[in-house]
Amino acid sequence: MNSIFRNSSLYVTLLVLSISGTGLANEPDAKLYSGIKSCRMCHKKDASGNQYAKWQKSPHSKTIKVLGTPEAKAVAKKLGIDDPETSGKCLKCHSTAYNYTETKQTEKIAVKDGVTCESCHGPGKNYKSKKVMKDHKKAIEKGMIYPATKSCVKCHNDKSPSWKNDRYTTKDGKKVGFDVKQAYEKIKHPNPKLHK
């Protein structure tokens, strides 16, 4: 478990135990989630970038494990949370199944899956078909969030108890709590067919 922390510069960021959301108006409709198995069907081939394997290696797939660490339990204790692995206050950002709320919102996604594709790209029911996904513009029209970096700040924000205002340094030398460009470089998983 400690290797998760040593190997991931996003450790502190992923120790998101947000107490409140960002209040964004366009919350995803939980009825439209498809689940990781649906995404995996097409996104597990090397020819198209094997996004599934990249997700499995990413900090996002390990967010539930992070909640089980002594570090997460110590943060939770300070906040009056008995068990971060079962608290909606933590799971709202650590599991897509909670859909940014403190209550589980869908059975299509297992809590243990952590932060899945649909946390970032939006619920896939309306865009997951091969016919739609072949047309990138149509997929976006049907609800796919692209670029997915639009979703990051729903959890990576100053409401997180692990937030640090100076975590990132931008190219111009400014210290910021979150920098989408730098964070994206750590988790990117492009499709070589689309991004040549």
Buried (B, 14 or more C-beta within 10 A) or exposed (E): EEEBBEEBBBBBBBBBBBEEBEEEEEEBBBEBBBBBEBBBEBBBEEEBBBBBBBBBEBBBBBBBBBBEBEBBBEBBEEEEBEEBBEBEBBBBBBBBBBBBEBEBBBEBBBBEBBBBBBBBBBBBBBBBBEEBBEEEEBBBEBBBBBEBBBBBBBBBBEBBBBBBEEBBEEEEEEEBBBBBEBBBEEBBBEBEEEEE
